[in-house]
Amino acid sequence: MDLVIRDARVIDGTGGPSYRADVALDGGRIAAIHPETASGPRPSAARALQAHGLALSPGFIDMHAHSDLALLRDPDHSAKAAQGVTLEVLGQDGLSYAPVDDRTLAEVRSAIAGWNGGAPGGARRDDGVGFDWRTVGEYLDRLDRGIAVNAAYLVPQGSVRMLAVGWDDRPATEAELTRMRQLVAEGLQQGAVGMSSGLTYPPGMYADLAELAALCRVVARHGGYYCPHHRSYGAGALQAYQEMINLARDTGCALHLAHAVMNFGVNEGRAPELLALLDDALATGADITLDTYPYTPGCTTLVALLPGWAHEGGPEAVLARLKDETTAARIGHCLREPGSDGCHGVPVEWDTVEISGVGDPALSSWVGRTVADTAGRRGEDPWEAARGLLIEDRLGSTILQHVGHEENVRAIMRHRVHTGGSDGILQGDKPHPRAYGTFPRYLGRYVRELGILSLEEAVAHLTSRPAARLRLPDRGLVREGCRADLVLFDPDTVADGARFDEPRVLPSGIPHVLIDGRFVIRDGRRTHVLAGRSVRRTR
């Protein structure tokens, strides 16, 4: 055999008790498991790693990642590999880079430059990526040239609508809906595991329920799942969750609720109401899972706070509206008083909006400060200051929103259908630390320090449960025949190193990570190995 890991504390991903064993790997799979209580000879191999009681678990699965370009741009990708992540799910929040044509590629690059870098304004430079694909299958083929960790992909509904309808805020025609169905089906046939939506992000937010239902039926027929960033995590959050649950019931489509949080002051302490909705649906047979990250602030782009109508026509139209005094005043009024749909129906509180990254380095003085703070220093109205930044940075600014509640975070992570998702945005001078710390934070902070979950429960949340949602029977478990995507960590020392003031610090207590039986992290250091490939949907 290729490798035997000796004297490991096996946490197998089922949630059951751990046990000591030798685990042998061969040909990229787990070939033999020999518990210390077993009789007979121990497995031997060409190489041996002495675990000395380190925990050995399946590799962690990040159910909500924004590494769509980072995996191509940065072969090292230690942000995720060092956490023990062996599989990321891309194509999130309804916006990504396949399927596209030349027009929509430029538009989506501009629209989500704050998430992934790239070229604000749709400039032609390729940012070191190449962009030599247009379809979902071609993008997955591009990943198969070799990446740091494995990756699955969701067909982004907003990108699909961009292709078929454009940036118009109107119902799709029958011909446009037919094309969207075809695009979603093609993406699934080419290997996507489901479909995502960003229903507070244009142009996906312009889809009505009937349009979403038509696309979800296509997803259901192909055995995929629907992953919505739904219409509100603030005012009306419970109604927005209920809308998605009803959609799943009506279409027979499996549902995975993205970053399932209850944010802003209106939702303080209301996680039990969300969990009651879930339990009622699960009791009637609905197929629902969710993911969260173990932090209270959120992260998105500054332009995302604007009302949906301000985005109609695409990024260049947004910039034109911001430059028009009358229209900008209307936008500002919407942000101040009723609350825009882009800010989840809640008035923007500028002292909670911290600039975490800018596209133009000349604007770096904004980074690490709230909009209210910078506006006060300049003697400006906060909206006018934010408007100026949006124009100068060509919509490329990224923000943290300090609007979450710890009691909600803890309650939701305990639920039996919970999985882990970093929602990690790697862009910006001071990105959210969740991009570098989500998985060790679950194990260190919420298992060892707070006891919110047992170690075995937490590992199941991060491994077998997401693998089951992705319908990957040979991943997410330490079991003979399964893929040798594994992580060895020290339960007594594992911890996230990333903090809001130093967000790119790697975790501690995770010395070894293997993908396909090959070390991508060994003795705490990133190797040269690019063992990751696309993980494609199978029926």
N, C-alpha and C positions, 0 to 999 in steps of 0.2 A: 504494500500500500504506500501511498505518497507520504502521509503524515499521520502520526498518532499524537493526540493531546492527552497527556497523562495527568491523573489525579485532579480532574476538574469537578467543580460543583455544578452539576448539570441542572439548569433551569430550562425545562424543555419547551416552554411556550404554551402548555396546556392550562396553566394555572395550578397544577398539582404540585405536591411537595418536591423539593430538589433532592438530588442524590449524588453521591460521588461515583465517578466512572472514568474510564479511558474511552476516548472517542477517536476512531480511526477514519481517515478521509482517503478517498481514491477517485480519480477521474472527475473531480469537482463535486462529488456527492459524499454523504455520510455513509461509510461502508460498514462500520461495526460500532456498537456501543457495548462496553463491558463494565457493568456496575461492579463496585468493589465487593459486593456481596456474592457475585457470581463465581461459580467454580470454573475450572478449565483454564487454559493458557490465555494470557493477556495478548491483545493484538500487537503485532510488530509492524514496523514501517521503515522506509528509507530514512525518514527524519522523525525526530521526536521533539515535542515541546512540553516542558514540565510546567503545568499550571499551578502547582502548589496550592490548590484549593480555590483559585480564582473562579468566579462564576462564569460558566459557559452557556450562552443563550443563543437563540437565533438572532441573526442580524435585524436591526430595527428598521421598520418600514415607515417612511415619512409620507403620510397620506395627503399632505397639502404642501407642495414645494413650488418655489418659483426659481428653479435652477435651469430653466429652459435654454438660456444662453450661457449661463455660468459653466455648465458641464462641457460646453464646446470651447469656451474662451479660456478656462482655467483647468488644465488637466489635473492639477494637484487636488483641488476641491476638498481641502482638509476641513473646511467649515462643516461638512456633513460626514466625511469619512471618519474624522477623529471622534465624532459622537457615537460611532457604531452603526451609522445608517448604511444599509446595504442596498436599499431600494427607495427611490423617490417617485411620487406621482406628480407629473407635470401637466401643463395645459389647464391650469386652474382659473377660476373666476371668470370664465367665459372669454378670455383673451389670451391668445398665444399666436405662434408663428406658422401654424399649418391647420387647415388648408388656407392658402393665400394665392393671390396673383400679384403681378408687379405693383398694381395700384394699392391693394390692401396691405401688402407687406410694408410699404412705406408708411401707411396710415397706422398700422398696429405698432410699428417700431416707435413712432412718435407718441402714440397714446399711452404706451406702458414703458416708456424710457425710464420713468421713475421707479419701476419695479426691477428692470433688467439691464439698465444702461442702454447702450446703443446710440441711436442718433436722434435727439430731439428735433422735431420738425421734419422727420423723414429724410434726412440727408443721405447721400448715396454711399458714404463710407461703410464698410462692412463690419467695423469694430472687431476685426480679427476673427470673425465667425465664418464668413463666406456666404451664408444664405443661399446655398446651392440646392435648395429644395423648394417645392411648392405644395406637395400633397403630404398627408399624414404619413403615408408609407415611406416617402422619400426622407422625411425628417427622421423617422425611426431608423432607416438605413444609415443616415448620417451618424446617429448615435452608435450604431453597430461598428463603426470604425474603431471604437475604443474610448471609453469614458471611465471616470473614477469609480462610480457606483452604478448599479442598475437603475433603469428608469422605465416607468409606464407612462401612458399619455391618455388624456381625456380630450375628446373633440370639443373645442371651445365654441359654444353657441354664439357668442358675440362676434367672433371672427367669421363664423358661417353666415350670420346675418349681414355682416359687412360686405361679404361677397355677393349675396343674393339681393339685398335691399339697399345697401349703403348705410348712410347715417341719418335716414329719415325717421322721424318720430310718427309712425303711422302703422296700421296693420299691414301685414304682408298680403300681396295678391295671391291668388291660387297658384299662379305660375311660379311666383317667388317661393311659396311654401313648398311646392313640389321640388324645386331646386335645393332648398335647404334640407328636405328629407333625404334627397340623393347624396348631398355632401356628407351628412351625418352617417348614412349607411356606408358610404365609401370609406370614411375614416375608420369605422368599426371593422369593416372587412379587411382593412389594411393593418389592423392590430390594436387600435385604441381600445381601452378597457371600459369606456363610457363617455359621457358628455358632461361638461361643466357649464354653468351660467354665472354671470356677474350681474345680478338684477338691480344693483345700484350703479353699474357702470355702463356707459353707452358703448355700442348701440344695442347690446343685449337687453338692456333695461326697457327698451321700447317694445319688446315682445309681450303680447297679451297671453292670458292663460291658455286659450285655445291653440295658439301657435306652439307654446311650450309642450302642451299635451300631444300634439301631432308629432313632435320630435321625440318625446319620451317614448311613444309607442314604437318608434323605430329602434330606439336604444333597447327597449324590452325584448323586441323580436330577436335582437342579436346577442342577448344574454349579458348586456352591459348594465351599468348603473348610472343614475343621475346625481350629480354633485353640484347643488346650487349654493352660491353666495346669494341668499334670498333678499327680499326687498327691503328689509329693515332689521337692524340689530338694536334699534333705539325705540322711538315711539312706534307702537304697533308691532313690536317684535313677535309677540305670541301669535298674532293674526298672520304674520308673514310665515312663521313656522307652520301654522295650521294649513296655510295655502299649499305649501310644499307637501305636507303629509297627505292632504286630499288629492293632490296631483298624482302622487305615487299610487294611491289606492285606485284612482279612476283609470290609470293607464297600465297598471300591473308592472310598473317599473321599480326596480330596487332603488332605494334612496340613501344617499350619504350626505349628511348635513355638514357643510364646510364651516370650519372654525365656529362651532356652535356656542356662541357666547350670548350673554345678556348684558348689554353695555348701557352707559349713560345713567344719569340720576334716576330716570323714570323706571329703571329695571333693577335697582339695588335690592338684593335679597329675593329676587323673583325666580331664581333657578328652579326651585321646586315646582313652580307652575309649568315650566317648560318640560321638566321630567315627567310630570303627570300626563301632559299631552303625548309624549313618547310612549309611556307605558300603556295608555289607552289604545294607541295605534298598534303597538306590538301585540297586545292581547287579542286583537282581531286578525292577526296574521300578517300585518304589514312588515316588509323587509326593510328595516331602517338601521343605519349606523351613523356615527358622527365622529368628528375629530375636534380636538382643542389643543392649544398651546398653554403651558403653565405660567402665564404672565397676565398682568392686568391691562397694560397699554396695548392698543392696536397699532397698525402701520399700514399706510396706503400712500397715494399721491395727493398733493395739495389740490390739484385740479379736480380730483374726485369729489370734493365737497360741494362743487357747484351744482345747481339744479339741472335736472335732465334736459330741460328745454335749451339750456345754454350750450349743450354739446351737439345739438342737431347740426349736421353738415360736416362734422369731423373736426380734427384739431385746429386746422387753419381758421375755420369758422369760429371756434372758441376764442382764438386770439383776436379776431376782428371784433367780436362782441366785447371783450375786455378792454379794447382800445377805444370803444365808443362810449362816451361819458354817460349818455342816457341809459343805454343797455347795462353798463357796469353798475349804475346806481340801482337799477332794478334787481340785478343779481345780489348786490349787497343787502338790499331790503329783504330779499328772500332768505338770505343766510342769517340775518339778525332776528327776524320776527317769527314767521310761521315755521321756519326750519326747512331746509331743502331735502328732497329725496336723496340727494347725494350724501347728505349728513344724517340719513336715517330718520328724517322728520323732526330732528332736534335742532334748535338754534345753535349755531357754532359759538363755542366758548373759546376765544382765541388764546386764553391762558392755558388751555389744555392741548393746544396744537403746537408741537415742537418740530422745527425743521431738522430732519435727520440727514438729508443729502440734497445736493444741487447738481445739475448737469454742467453748469458753467463754473469752473473753479474760481472765477473772479467774484462769485457771490458767496464764497465760503464763510464770510462773517455771519451769515444767517444760521449756520449749522450749530446745533446744540442749544439754541434759544427758542423760546416760544414766540409766536407771531406777536402776541401782546407785549412781550418784553422789548423786542426790536422796534415795534411801532412806538412804544413809549419813549425809547431812547431817541427816536427820530422826531418825536412830536407829531406823529401821524395817526390817523384813524386806523385801527387794525385791518379793516377790510381794504382800505386803500394801500396799505403796506403790502398785504398779501397779493392784491391785484398787481402791484408793480413787480413783485417777485415772479409771479406767473408769466408776465409778459417778458421780463428780462431773461428768464430761464427757459422760455419757450415750453412751458408746462412740464418741465423735467424734474421738478422738486418733489422730494419724498418727505413724508411726515410721520411722526409718532402722535397718536391721540391717547392722552391719559384719561380714559373714560371707563375703565373696567372696575370690577368688584371682586375682591379675593374670595369672599364667601361663595359667590357664584362659580368661580373657577374650581374651587374644591368640590362643590356639590356635583357639578357636571362630570368631572373626571372620575367620580366613583361609579358612574352608571355602567350597566352591563353591556351596552353597545358602544361604549367609548373607545376611541383609538387616538393615537398621537399624531399630530400634524404641526409642523413648525410654522407654516405660513412664512417661511424664511425669505425675506427680501435681502439680498446680498449687496444691493446697490447703496451708495451713499457713504459719506465720511463717517457717520455714526449710525450704522444700521441698527435695527432692533436686535437685542442680544439673543432673541429666540432663534435666529438663523444659525448661531454657533452653540447654543446651550440647551435646546428643548429637551433632548433625550436624557443627558446626564442630570438635568434639573429634576425630571420626574423621579429618577432613581435616588438622587442625593437629598434634595429638599423635601419631596412629597412622600417618599418611602422611608428613608433612614431618619430624617429629622422630625417630620410631622406625623408619620404613621398613617397617612391618608389611605394608602394602599399597602398591602403586603408586597414584598419583592416579587413573589411568584405572580400575583395579580397584575402588577405593573408590567412585567415582561409580557404577559399574555396580551395586555392592551396594546403593546408596541410591536407585536410579532404575529402571533397566530390569528388574532382577530382581524387585523388589516389584510392578512393573506387570504382569509376566508372571504372578505368583501371583494377582493380582487380575483377570486376563484383560482387561486394558485395552490393546489393541493401539495405540491412538493416544496413549499417555502413556509417559513414562519414556525417551524417545529424542529427540535433536535430529535430526529427519528431516522432510523436506517432507511436509506433510499432518497432522503430529502437532499436538496441542494446544500452544499457546504458554504452557505452564507452565514457567518458566525461572528460573535463578539465575545471577547473575554474581558471581564471587568472586575474590579475589587469593590464589593458592596459596602465596605467600610470606609472607602475613600473617594468613590466616584462622585464627581461634583462638576457643575458648570463653572467655567472660569469667566465667561462673558458677563459684563455688567453694562449698564446704560452709559457710563462714562468711558468704559473700555470694552466695546462690544465685540471685538474680534479676537479675544483671548480664547484659546482652545481649552477643552475640558481636561480634567485630571482623572486618574483612576481607570483609564481604558487603554491598556497596553497593546492589545492585539485585536485586529479586525481582519476577517478573511472573506473574500468573495470568490465563489467558484473554487474554494479550496486554496486560494492564493492570498498571501498576505498583502493587504493594501495599507495596513498600519502594523508595524512590528516594533515591539519595545517602545511604543509611544511615538514612533516616527513614521512619516509617510514614506512608503516605498515608491519605486518607479512604476509599479504595476497599474495597468488600466484594464481591470478585469470586468468592468461594467459593460452591459449591453442593454438593448431595449428588451422589455418584457411585454409580450404581445398577448392580446386577448385570445383565449381559446374557448370553444363552446363547452 
